[in-house]
Amino acid sequence: MVMNRHTRPVAMLMALAALTAGCGTADHPAAAAGTLQPPPSLATAMTTATGEWAVAVLGGSAASHNNFWQLFARPARTSTWRLVTPPGVASNGGLVIATPGAGSVVAGFRPSQRLAFSPLAITRDNGTAWSPGLLDAGLANVPGALAAAPRSGRLLALLTNGTAELSETGGTHWARLATLHSLTSSAAGRRCGLRGLSAVAFSPLGTPLLAGTCSHRSTVGIFAFTGGAWHLAGPALPASQPGQPTRVLSLTVAGNGETALLAVGARRDTMLLGAWSTRSGRWAPSPSLPLGGAQVASVSVGPRGTIGVVLNGRAGVIIRPGTGWQWLPFLPVGTQALTPGPGPLVDALAAAGTTFTDWAWTPGSAAWAKKQTLHVRVHYGSSGSATTSSRSRWLRVPPPADRTAMAASSAFAVAH
């Protein structure tokens, strides 16, 4: 086989995939079945008008509850990350984040150990202070399990049992919007052959959106709730990919459009496609990227809909609207997420043990340059005592003036 600049990355990735096969976890049935792409990790990054946010896991073994998911922020016009994880609740189960815009972010804690519900925390000042919210159920184990509508305070959550719940009051009261069964039995769900849900979002106009896996007819499982019913609202797939199952790995909304990452096909025939909607509602899909059996480890969305994807085997790619896939140099060891942008710049966020490292890459460079290192003090074995098991206890948090001291005495402190 003759190798050229287009086939070499694919062949390299196929070899890496063979070396890293079998790394899926029991949390993702699709991975165990070896058919469809499993959902990506909760590790991710996103960009708001006032800065960047990243979720990464530090510490040690998850089996020993020594894995601590952490939230980092890098305000606009600064070059360094800071630790801003909301204090007062164990994060072993994972963190998911959503933004209604500006400097506001909502963080949701997944259940773990004695924690049977999902505490929420809301900041409006880039993580300096947090106020509490509550979801009296468990958030699903996907990075798109939480969404916030622009400027309205409405929240949308995907639960572990496949139910979607809507809050009109910023997370204080919730109502059921749909169940997996109700959506599967709807006309849109039957047309899709819906097999499961993977993300929630709001359209730029505030319409609730659900995303999932379609098993037939090359249908993309993005559903919009309008006129009291669910309707398919995703892009049309190219005619060259008939009859392929499709999983929505990521669905985010920023500005006037939606950004989606799709996995089309199964097993070694899986391909990645990016897709972006316009103000008129039309979608523009990207060229497809053959994965050769590799799996998507994490997905991040940067400015103007740029998508950054970490693949197993230390491979990474980015794609921008209207362009093709761009392969990155081998990622630094421990890379959990990419932050694409601003412009052509890309950061790789790595974490291992008690260290969080930001690596930078500039187009034309052959390697990554270390940009920042944060040393995080991890109190191993503290998760059991830090677990918040009482709903009323979580809601009785200190006033804003006391939360700084509370954060300083929490399980984590950054050593600069």
C-alpha positions, 0 to 999 in steps of 0.5 A: 500500500502506498502511503501519502499524506492523507492515508498515513494518519488513518493507517497510524490511527488504525495501528493505535486502535489495535493497541488500545482495544478493550479499554472501554468501561462497563458504563457504556454498553455500546462499547462492550458490545463492540458495535457503536462508538461509546459516549465520550468521557466527561472530560471536556472544554468549552468557550464562553464570551468571558473565558474558557472552562475545562473538566478533567479528572485527577487523583487515583483509582476510581474503584477506591473513590480517589478519582476527583473530577475538577473544574478549571477556568481561564478568563478571557485576556488571561493565559493561565487556568485556575481551579474553580470546582464548587466546594461542599460535595464529592465529585467522584461521580463526575462533573458536567457543565453548561452555560447560558452565556456571558460568565455564567456556568452551571455545574452538575455533580453526578451521583457517587457512593451515598450521593443519590441525587445531583447537586447543581452549582451556578456561578455568574462571575467566572467561578469566584462564587457559587450558589446552589441548585438541585436535581433530585435525580442522577445526571446521565454519564455523558458530557451533554447531560446538562444544558442551559438556555441563553439568558432565560435561566431554563435548564434541561437535564438528561437522567441516568434512566433516559428521562429528560427533565426541564426546569423553568426556574434555574434548577429549583423545580423540575418537570418531566419533558420526555422519557426514552420510551415516549420518544422512542414510540413517537413518530420521530423516534420510530423513524430514527429507530432510537436506541438511546439518548446522549445529549440535551441542548437548547436551540438559539431560540430556546427550543429544547433539543434531545440527541441520541442514537438512530439504528436505521435509515441513516437518520441523525437523532436530533429531536426538537420539541415544537408544537407539543411534539418531538420532530427530527431536526438533524442534518441529512447524511451523505447518500454515500452512507446509506443504512448506517447507524448514527450516534450523536456524540456531542451537541452544543449551541453557541451564538446563532447555530448548533454544533454536532459531532456524529459517529456514523457506522459501526465497528471498524467502519465508523466515520466521524462527521461534524455538522453546523446549523445556520440561522435559517435552520440548514445544516452543513456537514463536514467531510467524513473521517474514517476511524479504523476502529479507534474510539473517541475519548473526548470532545470539546467545542471552541470558538465559532464551532471548532471541534476538538477530538481526542482519540485513543492512542494519543491521537487528536484532530480538529475541524472548523466549519467549512474545512477538512479534518486536521491531524495534530502531532501526537498528544502529550501523555495524559491528554484528556481534552483539547481547547481549539482556538482562538484562531489556529491555536490548540491547547491540550489539557493533560492530567495525572495524579495531582498535576494538571498541565496545559500544552500549546501547539501552533500550526507548523510546530512539530511538538507541543510546548508546556504552557502551564502546570497546576499542582493540585493537593489531593486528600486521598480517602476524603471522598466518603466524608465529603459526600453530601447525602442530604438534600437540605444540607446541600441547599443550606450553603454559606452566603457568598462572603463565606464561600471563599473560606469554604473553598479554601478548606475543601478537599483541593487547594492549588499550589501556584 
